[in-house]
């Protein structure tokens, strides 16, 4: 009997967690879900929230170029990732934009930019 109760409890937790994570992905900059990220900006937190100044600067840069993006919230302190497929840009423009993105994020607390 205890095993059945434990199994039912585990199953209910599993479905509850999936519902939460699906809702967290809803903060997107576009309605299209990109297949891959040409560039990803990650904002971490060490207990005091993300670097809001760098976050706003990165968002302003993305919006100034009118680029599609997907934003995924990941934690309780505002941790998030911004995925940029960069399909609107040519190869040389992508490289230049990623460098500009890195300069914008430079010096931020737990802010990283990665490119594929």
N, C-alpha and C positions, 0 to 999 in steps of 0.2 A: 504494500500500500504506500509506504514511504517513497519507494522508487517511482511509482506512478505520479505522485504529487510533485516530486522533484523534476520529473520529465515534463509535466505540464507547466511548471514554473519556468523551466529553461526555454521551452517553446514560446511562452508568452513574452519573455524577455527578448528573445530573438526577433520576434515580429515587432515589438515595441521599438527596438533599436533601429530596425530598417525604416520604419515610418519616420523617425526623427531625422535620420541622415538624408532621406529623400527630401524633406522639407528644407534642410539647410542649404541645398544646392539651388534654391529658387532665386537667389540674388544674382541675376545675370544682367549683363549690359546688352544682350541681344536675345532674340528668341531662338536663334540657331545654336545648337550645341556643337562646338567645334570638335572635330575628330582628334586633333592633336594640338599641342601648344608649341608654337615656334619660339615663344618666350613665356616665362612664368616668373611672376613677382610674388615672393612669399613674405608675409609679415608675421613675425613671431612675438611672443610676450614672455617676459621673465617675472611676471607678477603684477605689473602696473599697466597693462594694456599695450596695444601696438603703438608704434611711432606715428601719431596722427598727422604730424606736419608732413612727413615723407609720404604717407598714404594719400593725402590730399594733393601733393605735388605730382605723384605718379598718376592719379586719376585725372588731374587737369591735363597732363601731357597726352594721355590716351584719348581723352575727349577732344582735345584740340586737333588731333589727327583723324577724328571720326572713325576709330577702329572698333571692330567687334571684339568683345571679350566675354569671358565667363568668370564670375567671382564666386568663390566657394568659401563660406564661413566654416571654421573648423573648431573653434574653442570658445570658452566662456569669457575670455578677456579680449575678444575681437580678432583673434588670430584668423588669418585668411590667406587665400591664394588667388591671384588674378592670372588667368590663362588667356594668352593672346595668340590666335592662330596666324595673324598677320597675312591673311590671304589677299588683302587689298594692296599690298606693297610688292614691288619688284624685288629681286634678290639684293641688289645694291641698297635699295631703300630699307630693306629689313635690317641689314647689317648696321646701317647708320642709325636707325631707330633704336635698335637694341643697345648700341653704345650710348645714345642719348638717355635711354631708360636707366642704364647703369650709372651714369653721371648724376641723374636725378635722385636715385636711391642711395648714392654713395654717402657714407657717414651716418646713415640711419641706424637706429637701434634695432637689431635683429631683423633687418630687411635684406633680402637677397634676390638677385636676378639671375636666372639661368636660361640658357638658350639651347634649343635642339638643333 
